């Protein structure tokens, strides 16, 4: 009897180098799954940096209207959304690339500028998707040591080589909430070789209230190698619909659109994102909710004697007195879901999203109990 091909086929042996070093992205535990597992009710999820308010009325109405055309493919170019987004940002529509969340855009830019034989630079403790996309396209990952849990731009510049195609900077950074100033960023961009693409991830920029925080889009005219990524998943409350975007030179956007999948942003997401741009009050109120909630949580952590990393996002990372995984499991049994971040080489830390006032109070009460 001839040998079956499945007996000799080994996909691992022909996969791109480095793929085996990756681990699948681990999302936060869903509330429904937790309650089934532990037999509890009324759990709260503070693990994924979501806006706890839910979408605003303008977004809800837009989604209902768009649902009438579910049998039709979405606008593959995102024309209507780009036409709304461009004046909001002060850029040309041709400078915008839409993605299925900003993670999609990060992958697109990596596919354009990285490959085997090239390298990408990231910071220690930086967002986990950066090393994922660098390694997935076969490029060499170069990791610069962090400084005070944040990006050390001098160390990152020192990692850049002749074969470096891209550098990733998260501002603020997830999961640490650290940030780089306008002066530091400009100094870094000025010192970088012109052939290196800089991806500036500003997923949480709407939460920032600091005079020295840079607006990446305002720097695009001066730095044609800059790509700024943003998302509607955070302060706009559209995480489930997955819509993000990048702003760059039209030439870079054209290259990214060449590798972008057709219809990568669905119709409901496009309609919701366009409506979200009109709801300025929703964004303002969400930012204020996060600001007040952050103050509550930081005060509570200080009262509990827990060190935390000052954050400009809508989340805070704090150090546990023992293994973070153990505290995480105890919090689960109190119906509070936070994010363990041992995968960032921070096994003693947990990250918690700022929630509603009631959710923040439950988090602090649960921490006091399990500690």
Secondary structure, 3 states (H helix, E strand, C coil): CCCCHHHHCCHHHHCCCCHHHCCCCCCCCCHHHHHHHHCCCCCEECCCCCCCCCCCHHHHHHHHHHHHHCCCCCCCCCHHHHHHHHHHHCCCHHHEEEECCHHHHHHHHHHHHCCCCCEEEEECCCCHHHHHHHHHCCCEEEEECCECCECCHHHHHHHCCCCEEEEEEECCCCCCCCCCEHHHHHHHHHHCCCCCEEEEECCCHHHCCCCCECCHHHHCCCCCCEEEEEECCCCCCCHHHCCEEEECCHHHHHHHHHHCCCCCCCHHHHHHHHHHHHCHHHHHHHHHHHHHHHHHHHHHHHHCCCCEECCCCCEEEEECCCCHHHHHHHHHHCCEECEECHHHCCCCEEEEECCCHHHHHHHHHHHHHHC
